[in-house]
């Protein structure tokens, strides 16, 4: 079962075809890996915005989505979900996590300087 089928998304619609248009010259990691890292980073930052003061809840949701991302990648690797399941996606996830932690640390340092 493909992840897109599971979510009820038509993977072969015009939007996905436009993204994967081979006439557009673009580095492969920009087409395939960067969006994975960006969705994870955006979700983590969204959770920061919602649960910023409630540290425990923020980290529960952040850890859940990170585990979900790695599980989906593993399921792609073993062929259960549609996708490649490659190491570059894992690197994009790790980069997003590190960037999120860096942003949190810089925010904390900035907050301490103000107070």
C-alpha positions, -999 to +999 in steps of 0.1 A: +000+000+000+014+034-010+015+062+015-004+084-009-032+058-013-033+055+025-038+092+028-062+093-001-040+114-024-037+108-061+000+106-066-003+107-104-022+140-105-009+171-123+007+187-092+031+158-087+038+154-124+047+191-126+072+188-097+088+158-113+090+173-148+123+163-163+125+193-186+132+215-156+169+215-149+174+212-111+197+193-088+180+159-079+183+166-041+163+198-046+135+179-063+134+149-041+152+154-007+149+191+001+110+189+003+113+161+029+136+181+051+115+212+047+082+195+057+098+182+088+114+215+097+081+233+091+062+209+113+087+212+141+086+250+139+048+249+138+048+228+170+072+253+185+047+281+177+018+262+192+034+247+222+063+271+228+056+277+265+044+241+271+078+224+267+067+189+275+038+189+250+060+205+223+087+177+227+061+150+227+047+161+193+082+168+179+094+134+189+063+117+175+067+134+141+104+126+139+097+090+146+069+090+120+093+104+094+119+078+100+093+050+101+078+061+068+113+062+053+120+027+065+086+015+051+096+030+018+130+012+020+114-022+025+088-015-002+057-012+019+051+025+009+056+041-025+090+059-025+127+053-026+137+051+011+171+064+005+198+078+028+196+113+014+160+116+028+174+106+062+201+132+058+174+158+050+155+148+082+187+150+103+195+184+089+160+196+096+162+184+132+196+200+137+184+233+122+153+232+145+175+226+176+199+254+165+169+278+161+157+268+195+191+274+210+195+308+193+160+318+205+169+308+241+202+327+240+184+358+226+157+355+253+184+353+280+202+384+267+169+404+268+161+394+304 
